[in-house]
Amino acid sequence: MKNITRYIVWLISIAAGVLTTVGIIVLWFDTTLEHYGTVYAILTAISIMSLVLIWLDYIADTGILPD
């Protein structure tokens, strides 16, 4: 059961990172991915994904990150 929870936490984190990055680029900065930069978009998505992953791991107690 814990492996399923870990998988769900990873999926939610990746989706939140990608969707939030797209939202930031398109809605907040009002620009395109090409203008913002692919590398910057990837780094932004990884940063947001990591933030969400840490909190979801803590809340769900999945043990992805060691204590």
C-alpha positions in Angstrom: 0.0 0.0 0.0 2.9 2.4 0.8 4.3 1.9 -2.8 1.0 3.0 -4.3 1.0 6.0 -2.1 4.5 6.9 -3.1 3.6 6.5 -6.8 0.6 8.8 -6.3 2.7 11.4 -4.5 5.2 11.4 -7.4 2.5 11.8 -9.9 0.8 14.6 -8.1 4.2 16.4 -7.6 5.1 16.1 -11.3 1.7 17.3 -12.4 1.7 20.2 -10.0 5.2 21.2 -11.1 4.3 21.2 -14.8 0.9 22.8 -14.5 2.1 25.5 -12.1 5.0 26.3 -14.4 2.8 26.6 -17.4 0.4 28.8 -15.4 3.3 31.0 -14.3 4.7 31.4 -17.8 1.4 31.9 -19.6 -0.8 33.7 -17.1 1.6 35.6 -14.8 4.4 36.5 -17.1 2.1 36.6 -20.2 4.8 35.1 -22.5 5.5 31.9 -24.4 7.7 29.0 -23.5 10.2 29.9 -26.3 10.6 33.4 -24.9 10.8 32.3 -21.2 13.4 29.6 -22.1 13.2 25.9 -22.0 16.0 25.5 -19.5 14.3 28.0 -17.2 11.0 26.3 -17.5 12.5 22.9 -16.7 14.3 24.3 -13.6 11.1 26.1 -12.5 9.1 22.9 -12.8 11.7 20.8 -10.9 11.8 23.4 -8.1 8.0 23.5 -7.7 7.8 19.7 -8.0 10.4 19.3 -5.3 8.5 21.7 -3.0 5.3 19.8 -3.5 7.0 16.4 -3.1 8.5 17.3 0.2 5.2 18.4 1.7 3.2 15.5 0.3 5.8 13.1 1.6 5.6 14.7 5.0 1.8 14.7 5.0 1.3 11.2 3.6 4.2 9.8 5.6 5.4 7.8 2.5 9.1 7.7 3.5 10.4 8.9 0.1 12.8 11.2 1.9 14.6 9.8 4.9 13.8 11.1 8.3 
